[in-house]
Amino acid sequence: ADGSDPAGGEFLAEGGGVR
C-alpha cells in the first residue's frame, strides 16, 4: 500500500500498493 503497483486496489490515489 505504498505505491508498488499503480493498478493496486488499496490506495489508488497514493500510487497503488497491494493488488
N, C-alpha and C positions, 0 to 999 in steps of 0.2 A: 504493500500500500504506500510505497514511497516514490513510485514513478518508474518501475522496472518495465512495465508493459503499458504502452499508450492505449491499448484496447482493453485493458483490465476493467473489471467491474466493481472495484472498491472505491477509489477516489479518482473519477474521470477528470475532474477539474484540477486535481493535483498532479496528474500525469499518468494515471493508470494504477498499477500495483498488482493485485492478485487476480487471476482470471478464473 
